[in-house]
């Protein structure tokens, strides 16, 4: 089964309620971990070749409701990578310095170098998600003509979607492979995971009172995720909506999709030695072996 095709969003009218949060494949935990381990090693090898090829880089955006499993997914899938080959960027509330620039600036300056992966744990899409639920976030950006919540119109959001699409198209045209993932979690499963954080002392540190407060906006977030995915899933920079109620399967599906996407880039190969160097390889080998 091709998971890249199964979970890729190809239309502009996504209905998240019609997309299951539960996988239709049953994996034992052991089997899932084995598969993710193998996929992680394969992806790490791909990154090594991509680094030597030095033409592409990869940007992976991961979005999802609180407790969707973003952190653990990143830890498990990228554990076999050369530490210098992957960078994880987590975007929190903008700092005062970041607010002195446009909303895409802090994302642009953290884009991956050629040959490397960058993972956005939450991404520039927060600017059409949390910003829509909490209008004060936009007001803090000090945009000309935006003085109050009523100034933030539907046209404002349409323009922002267009800006995001243009941003992604620009970097894709310059060698960045852009892949976007929504970890599709049910409200029922989120409740279970928050309770686990509260009831198990070793997980207490993960809990913040805002986790409960933000649950009150669940329907709003689902609406805006749905709209954002519909408006910005393009052939060059697609969205994938992965069932996230089962963490083990979610990690497997994520890693498998990456493998399937990268297999299409048959131009990414180890570079060949220049003929003038290759013809003298035996000479260099002999010289080293004969060193005193």
N, C-alpha and C positions, 0 to 999 in steps of 0.2 A: 504493500500500500504506500502510495506516495503522499507523505504528510504535508509536503510543501504545497501541493495542489489542494489537499483536503482542508487546510486551515487558512489558506491565503484568501484575502478579501478582494474580489474582482468586480464588485458592483458598488454603486454609489447610494445604495439604500439599505444599509445594514440594520438588522433587527436583532439586538443582543438577546432578547427574550426567546428567540427562535434558535439560538446557538447554545448548545448544552454546556454546562460547567463540569459535567461528568464524562469521562472518556468512554467510548464504546468498545474499548479493548481492555481485557483484564490482565494485568501484569502482577506477578508476585513482586514483593519489595526486592528480593534478592535478584531476580531476573532484571528488574528495572535498573538496579545499581550496576550490574555487570554491563548492561547495554550502554549506560551513560559513561562508564569508565572507558569502554572501547571507543565510543564516539568522541570523548574528550581527547583521547590520545590521537585519533585521526585528525581532529580539528587543530591540535597543536602542531602536527606535522604539516598541515596545510599552511599554517601561519609561518612556519619556518621557510617553506618554499616561496610564499608570497613576499616575505622579507627579502629573500635573495633576488626575486624577480623585480621588486622595487617599482611597481607601476600602480598597484592598488593599495587601498586601506579599507578597513571595515568599520562601520558605525552601526552598533546595535542599540536600539532604544527599547527599553522595557518599562511598560506601564502596567498598573493594576491597582486595585483597591488595597488599603492597608491589610496586611497579613496574607496577601496573595502568594507570597513565597519568593519574592524577587531576590533577596539577599542569598538565601540558601541555594537557589537555582544558579546564580552567578558563581558561588563557591564551588559547587559540584561540577558544573559543566566546564569551567575554565581552569580546573585544578592541574591539568596536565600541560598547560601552556608554559613556555619560557616566561618568567616573571617580567621580563623586559618587553614581551610581545603583546601584552594586554594591559590596558589601563581602565579602571572603573571610576566613573565620575558620578557622584551623587549630588543632586541639586536640591538644596533646602530653600528656605525663605531667602530672597535676594538680600544681599548686604547693601549698606548705604553706598558703597563704592560701585557695586554692580548696577544700582538704580540710577547712577549717573550716566549710564549707557542705555542703548535700546535693548529690548527684552531678549533679542537673539545673541547679543554680544557675548555673554558669558558662556554660551554654548559653542559659538563659533571658535573661540580661542582654545577650546579643549578638544577640537576635532583631531582624529588620529593622524599620525605621521604615516607616510608611505610604508607599507609593509607591516603595519601594526593594527591591532584591534583596539577600539575604544567602546566601552559599554556605558551607556547612560542609564543609570538606575534612577528612574524618573528623568524627564527630559524637557525639551522645549515645549512639549505638549501640555505641561502644567500651565502654560500661558493661555490655553483655551479650555482648561479643565477647572482647576482650583480658582483661576481668575474669574470664571463665569459664576461659580458658586459664591465667591467672596469678592465683590466688586472693589473693595478697598485695595486689593492687590493691584488692580489697574490704576486706580487713582494715585497710588504711590509712585507710579512710573512717570508722573509729571508730563504727560503727553499734551501738546498744545490742543486746546479746544475741549479737553476732557476735564471738567471741573467737578462734576457730580455724577452719581450713578446713572441718572437719566440720560447723560450724554453718551453712554455706552450702548449704542444701538445695534440692531441686527447687522446693519451695514458694516459696523466696526468689526464684528466677528468674521464676516465674510472676507473682509480685507485682510484680516490676520491669517485666515486659512490660506489665502492666496500668497501671502508673504512666506508662510511656512513651506508651501509647495515650491515656491521659487527658490528658497534657500536650499531645500533638499535636491531640487533638480540641478542647481548650480554645482553643488559638491559632487553629485553623482556624475555629472558631465566631466568632472576633473578627477575621476578615479576612485571616489569613495563609494563602496558598496553599502547602501543604506537598507537596513532591515528593521522593521518595527513590530513589536510583540505586545499584545494585550493579554495578560493572564486573567482569564475569565473566571472569576470566583463568585459563588452564590452567597447571598446574604446569610443564609443558614450556616454555611461553612465558616464564614467570617466570625459569626457569633461563637462558634465552637473554639476557634483559634484564639479569640480575645479572652474567653473564659479560661483557656489553658494558660495564658500569660498571667492571669490573675490568681489562679489556683495553685500553680506550681512555682515555688519560690525561685527556682533557678531561672525562670523565664520572666520574673517580675520586672526586671530591668528594661524589657522591651516595651512595657506598657506605658502609655501616656494618656491622661484624661481626654485629650483631643480625639483619641481613637473612638471613644463613646460618642463624643459630640459630632464627629464627622459622619457617624452612622445615620444620624438624623437626616443627612442630605443624600442618602443612598440613591434614591430615585433620580435626583438631579444629576448626580455623577454619572449614572447609567445613561441618562439622556444625552449628556454632553460627550461622553465617551463615544456613544453611538454616532453622534453627529460628526465628531472629529475624525473618527475612522472612515466614515462615509465620504467626507470631504477631502481626505488626504491620502487615501490608499491609491497609489498610482503604479503603473507597470514598472517604472524605474525604482520606486521606493514603496514597496507594498507593506501592508499590515497583515499580520497573522494573529488570529484570535484562537488561543489555546485553552482547553478546559483546565482549570486550576484547582478543582476540589481535591484531586489526588496529586500530591506533590511529586511523587516518584514518576508518574506518567507525564506530568507537565514538564519535568526536566528532560525526560527522554524525548518527548515530542519537539521541544525547543532545539535540542542538540541534533536530532535527526533532520529537522528542517534546515539547519545551518549546513549540514553535510550535503544534503540534496541540492541546495542552492549553489554551493561552492563547486560541486561536481560539474556544473555547467560552464565554468570558466576554464576551458581547456587551453587557453593561452597562458595561464599562470604556470610556468615551468621554471626549473632551475636554469639559470643562464649558462651558456656554453663558454668554455675558455676560448680566448682569442687564439687563432691558429698559430701565431708566432710563439705563444706561451706553451700551447699543447704539444707542439712538436719537440719541445725541449724538456718535457716532463721527466723522461728517463735520466736526463743529465742532472736535473735537480735532485732526483731521488738518489742517484749514485753519489753525488757530492755530499749529501747529508749522511749517507751510510758510511762514507769513507772519512768522516771527520775524526780527528784525533781526540 
